């Protein structure tokens, strides 16, 4: 938490000294294939051991989401009221297939790597979009009602990928106990001379 807290402490200090111009924060991100370390998915948190079951991963995912949201947005948090929204899941739709990102995505990363650029260990453990649905259930359960919950992705301007993103959003909306308030459209732009 130390790096994030240091930045947030500066924002809290600003907001206290200039209450007429408060800064609000968007949290990023609870579930992302490229930021969850490989060991998190294995028995005894050791990447040399077998993958855990989907049931065990649910417990880990809920613990993590609960811990982060309570720490940063809970009523007893020193950051309570600072956040306006949170990205719950990030980049879970594949550029290559325009559907859910799996553990067999093209790319040079291997599942045995400590982190991943393209492949999803979440999919490796679950074999379905259940982890996405559960992430939005847990976020809805532990986030304050006024905190917006988002799905975030890029390349939504590609019509094939846009269909995959819409499917993901509809799947989340159709599930019981979930809440999704918006979609973050992130840009990766390059200008070549």
C-alpha positions, 0 to 999 in steps of 0.5 A: 500500500505504501506507494498508493498511500503516499499519493493518496495522502497528498490528495487528502492534504490538498482536499483539506487545504482547498475544500472548494476544489477537491480532487476525486480518485478512480481506483484501478484495478481489482482484477487484471490478468497482467497484474496478478502474480502467478503465485496467487493462483497456486497451492500454498502460494507457490508457483511450483505447486499445482493450480488451486481449484476455482472454489479456492480461487473464489475465496482468494479473490473475495478476500483480496477485493474485500481487503482493498475496498475496505482499506481504501473506501470503507467508512473507517478508512482515512480515504473514505469518500475520496474515490468516485469509482473503481475499475473492477476488471481490466482488459478481459477481452482478447484482441485476437479472438474478440471474446474472453481472454484465455490462458492460450492467448498468442504472445511470448509469455508462458503460464509459468512466468511470474507475470503475464502480458497476454495470457490469463491465469484467471481463465486457466483456473476457472475455464470460464468468465465466472471470475469476472462475474464474481469480481463484480459480485464481490465489488458490489458486496464490499464497495460503498453504494455511491462508488461506481464500478467499471469494466475497463478495456482498450481497442473498443473502436474495433467492431469485433472487440466491441462486440466481445466487450458488450457481451462481457458487460451484458453477462455481468449485468445478467448475473445475480448480485452484480453491479456495473455502472460504466465502461472505461475506454482507455486509449493506446495511441501512437503517432509515427512520422 
